Amino acid sequence: MKHYITILALLVCNITLAQIAVSGKILDNDGSPIFGATISYNLENTSKKGGTVTGDDGKFNFDLSETGNYQISVSYIGMQSQSFNKSFNQFTDYDLGTINLQESVEQLQSVEVIGRARTDYNSDYSFSATKVAIANKELPQAITSVTKELIADRLAFQVPDAVKTVSNVSVTGLYNHYNIRGITQADDGQVLNGMRTRQYYFLQPITSHLERVEVIKGPSSVTFSSADPGGTVNMVTKKPLTEKRSEVSLTTGSFGTIRATADFTGPLNESKTLLYRFNAAIQEADSFRDVVNNNAILFSPSLSYIPNETTSLNVELIYSDAVGNLDRGQPIFGAINGDYDINSTPITMNVGASSDHYKNKEFIFMTNFSKKLTDNLGFNAQFMKQTWDEDLAEHRVDGTAVDIDGNVIPTLARMRYDERQQYWETDNFSTYFTYDIETEKITNKILVGYDATRWERKIGAGFLRARRYLTVDGGQSNYDPANAANFQQMVVDGVTMPVPAVPHFNLADPFNGARNTNAYNLAELSIPANLNTSNGFYIQNQFKVGKFSALVNLRYERFTDIFDYEGDEQEFTNDAIVPRFGLTYEVTNTVSAYATYLEGFQPHTNTVSLSPTAEGFFWSTSPSRFDPLESSLTEFGAKGEFLNGKIFANLAIFNITQKNILLGDTYDLDNLTTRGEQRSRGFEMDVSGYISSNFQLTASYGFADAEIVEDAIEEFIGEPIGGAPKHNANIWGRYDFTNETLKGIGFGLGAQFMDERYTWYNPTYDTDRLLLPSYTVFDAAVYYKPNNTGM
């Protein structure tokens, strides 16, 4: 009997340990091995699935524990995915042989209607930089993409967290506001799928619905109309996929952070001509700063209809409802006079009240249509409508308090209080024709198009404000010690001082509770309706002869601004011709060098809400009466693929100039001029890719020598631009264990260095700027992916 038990035990053990070993090899069109291709499998009529990636030689292998019919899928960026069924009926070894992947339809998309199947840190294409899909290595301009995989691995909940991995990009504060290549962002709004929106950036947008975030360096006004000279941050939304995928995530963290996201995509019919994607997110998050939070709800459904190889249509909606508080930064002692000491108060300190709030509601509808009319001729059209509502109530620092003789009281911060409501609507339309000519020696891609935007600030916008000091006649004014009798006075702790319109904030004894704003002397100010339109006509030609390729653009843009729309209208127009010239030379099959020249053009209607010196134009008159901001870029660089295409690198040297900056006295608009000029020179490097099949890395370094060339205040000339660090560096790597014991476990390590820099916000009359110290942040993460959860 014991022998039977022994034999039975051995049989059970043999069945339990039995495995099906599957192997194969993935090659491209030319027969070269594809490194990092994804192979996934799913047992028919079950939830059991898994996968692997190819190694340096294109080979792969995986083990199955059950016999049966499996669906095998193979995918790689730039290649057509393949899916097939395979029966594994015996516990033995199976060789799937060689699988050849063909060039993907992704390269033929003129507008992005199908999502990205690749699941790593690299993105080889940009659809927005030139209106059509061009490989980044052929684009004579630096562009860095932060993919959803890198966003997820770094838990980059907000867009500024995502772009911090890019060279020469720094966040100027705790908003969605950047300094790129030494030049601080001036243009309102954000760029979404290559189209300009208009909204404030005070609450950082969440990233759950984003496929990638592109940083397109240089003044790309030829592509995006009004654009900043340092670069443009373009957010690309997730598009439907041709295969079914589902993902739900729950995240928690410090400062009361709770976040949940959902992402579902796949085909709606068997022919896969109708695809869907649905993204949703909810976030509750406080901050290290007192009484600051950022809570948001986001829904983003989209549909793609692709009836044949020549026609595609994508429709998507984005609804975002955010409620939070503005973080205006840490108040410190001696904010205007005396020595600056950022350690004079704790970093957690905030002057806001618990009753303050910032609410913004945004609704975006986008659609794009692409039709290939002939083998050579194509038509594309894209439309976006955006509505945006703002509701603000906030306390913020307005300077330091003074006594009756004008002496600074260092322990008190002078305050201001604002309540503001605004309602905006934006329409954006773009259409163009493409014509491709291909011969054995020459490739020529011609694009002719038209863009139109319409932005309207609705009637009914306005705000209540209390700031500065109270005059004896009940008004508000800057305090003048020479005319102390004109101001109301009070005595506090034996010190006589003018009466502030908003009670001072005591830095030595802070209070962040609810405040009775009914007692404030609130001035009522209206924000007149505003209509801003632009019309742009452009032509682009990308041609390639041998190892040389060139990109030539010419755009004519005309802006019309009507201030106090449907009231006492003031109308101004600005127009410009904006060129781009770029040349690329293919040094080897994997390395190319390029040179480019770009120009930028920004009417001041698009910049005054971000300019402290031009704040009064918000409600007083049209800033379009001034000459627009003009910029130019000269850039030389090289791009390359190394280690058999596993590593992508970009190196660039640049020189940027910007002129016609609004300068003068914040409180005296008649003294504003456009005499300003800035210049930034530097270089940068971005590297990303696979060190091995289970080790991904991204790293960057940027140097920018950015200085003020011309200014109304002579002391500023030759000084660094506010918000511009001279050096910044980033590194991040993820390693996944592959041995059986630790399979499914991975870890990530990273660091970010930011050099010292002056604060971006600085009153035009204050030459004693605050220098922020350099810092280094270290990040770490541990990952665990259970079996049968897919790739």
C-alpha positions, 0 to 999 in steps of 0.5 A: 500500500505504501508503494501505491501512495508513493507512486501517487505522490510522485504523479501529483508532484510531476503534474504540479511542477509540469510547465509549458515553455514557450519561446520565439523571436521578434524581428522588424521589417529589415530582419533586425531584432526588436528589443523591448517588444511586448508579448502577452498571453491570455488563456481562453475563457479565463482571466489568466494572463501574463506576458514578457518582453524581448531581450537584446537579441529579440528573443523571448520566453515564458512559462505556462502552467495550464494547457489550453487555447491561448491568445498571443499578442505582440506589440511594439511602438511604430509597428503593427501589433499582431494577435493570434491563437495558439493551442498548447495541449501538452506539457512540453516546449513550444517554439513560436519561431520568428515573428516579423512586425511591420511598420505601424499605421501610427506613422500614418496618423495625421492627427492622433486618434489611436492610443499608444500601445508601447509601455515604456519611457520613450515616445518617438513621435510628436503629432503636435510639433508640426501638425503631422506625425514626424519622428522626433529624430527627424525634427530639427528642434528639441522635444522631450516626452514624458510618457504615462508610464514614467508619470505613473512610476514617479506618482506624478499626480500633477503636470508640474511633477511630470515635467520636472524630469525634463532638462531646463524646465523648472516650476516657478512656484506651486502652480502649473507655471514654468521657466523653460530654458531660462525664460519664464512663461508669459502666455495664458492657458495651456496647450492640449493636443496641440490646441491653445486653451485659456484658463488660469493654472493656480490649481495644478491639473491632474494627469490621469487622462494624459498619454504623455506630456511633451515639452517642445523647446523654443518659440513655436508660434509657427505651430501654436500661434502665440507661444512662449520663447522658452518652450511649450508644454503640450498635454496629449490625452489618452486615445482609444486602443484596438485591444481591451485594457482595464486599469483601476488604481487607488493611491494614498499618501501624506498630507491627507492625499487620497486618489482613485483613477479608472481607465477602460479602453477597447473596441466596441465592435468585432471589426474594431472600427469603433473604439472607446476610452473612458478615464475618471479620477477623484482626488482629495489632497492637502499640502505641507502648507497650512490650509492649502488643498487641491481636490478635483474630479475629472471625467474624460470619455472618448470615441474613435471611428476608423471605418477604413485605412483612409478615414478616422474620427475622434471625439472626446470630452474633458470635464474637470471640477477643482476646489482648493486654495491658492498657495502664494508661498511662504511669508518671511520676516523683512519681505521688502526691507532688511535681510531676507531669511527664508528660515525666519518662518516655518515652511508650513506657514501660509497667510490664507484663511480657512474660509478662503477658496479657489474653484474652477470648473472646466468643460472641453469638447474636442474632435479631429477628423482625418481623410486621405483623399488620394495616395498623396493628398490628405485633409485634416480638421480639428475643433475644440470648445472650452468653457471655464468658470472661476470663483476666488476668495483669498488673503495674500501678502501685499508687502510689509507693514509700516508705522506712521513714519514709514518704518518697517514693522518686521513681524507684520505682513501687510495683507490684501483680500480678493473675491473674483468671479470670471467666465470664459469661453474659447473656440479653436479651429484648425484645418490643413491639407497635406501633399506627399511626394515620394521618389527613390531619392526625394521625399517631400511633404507639403502642408497648407493650413488655416487656424482660428481662435476665439476667446471671450471673457463673458459679461458679469466678471468682476471682483471685490478688493481690499488692499493697502491703507485706508485714507481719511475719506474712506479710500485705499492708497499706498501709504505716504509718510509725508502725508500721514494726516491723509490716512486713518491711524491706530495705535497697537502695542504703543506703536502708531501706524496707518490703518490697513484695509485688511488686518495685518498678518502677525508672523510671530503669532499666525492665525489661519482660522475663518476671517470676517471679511464683511468688516473689510473696506472692499472696493468693487471693480468690474472686469469688462468683457473681452473678445480676442480673435486670431487668424493664421495662415501657414505653409510647411514643407518638409523635404529630404534629399539623401542624408539631408532633410529640411523643415521650412515654415511660414505663418501669417498671424493676425490678432484682434482684441476688443476690450469692453466687448459690447460696451465702450469697445476699444479695438486693437490689432496686431499681425506678424509673419513668423518663420521657422527654418530647420536643417537635419543631417543624418550623420549615421543610421542612428545619429543625426545633427540639426540646426534651426531658427525660430521666431515667436510672437505674443500679443500682450492680451495673452500675457498681462494676467501673468505679468505683475507689472501689468496687473492694472490692464486686467480691468482698465484698458487693452494691453494690445496697444503695446507692441507684442512680445517678440522672440527668436531662437537659434539652436544646434543639436544632435539626436541619436539611438544607441545600444541597438536602439535601446537608448535615445539621447538629445543634445542641444545648444541654444540662444533665445532673445525676447523683447518688448516686455511690459515694464514700469510701475505696477500702480501707474499704468501710464508709465508702462513701456515695452523697453524690456529685453531678455536673453538666455544661452545654454545647453541641455541633454536628455537621455532615456531608454533601456539599460537592459530589458528590465531596467529603464532609465531617464536622465537630463541636465540643463544649463541656462545663462539667462539675464536681463538685457534691458529694463526700466530699472537700471539695477536689473540690467545684467541680472539673472531672470527671475525663476531661472536656475543656472543648472538643473539635473534629473535622474530616474531609474526603474529595475524589475526583478526577473528571477522566480523568487522576486518576479513581480517586484521592482523598485525605482530611485531618482534625484532632482537638483535645482540650482539657486534662483531669484523668485519669479514674482518681484515688484518692478520697483524692488531691486532687493530680490529674494534669492532662493537656495539650491536644493536636491530631492531624492525619490524612491518607489517599490512596485509589485505587480501580481501574476495574471494582471497583464503587462 
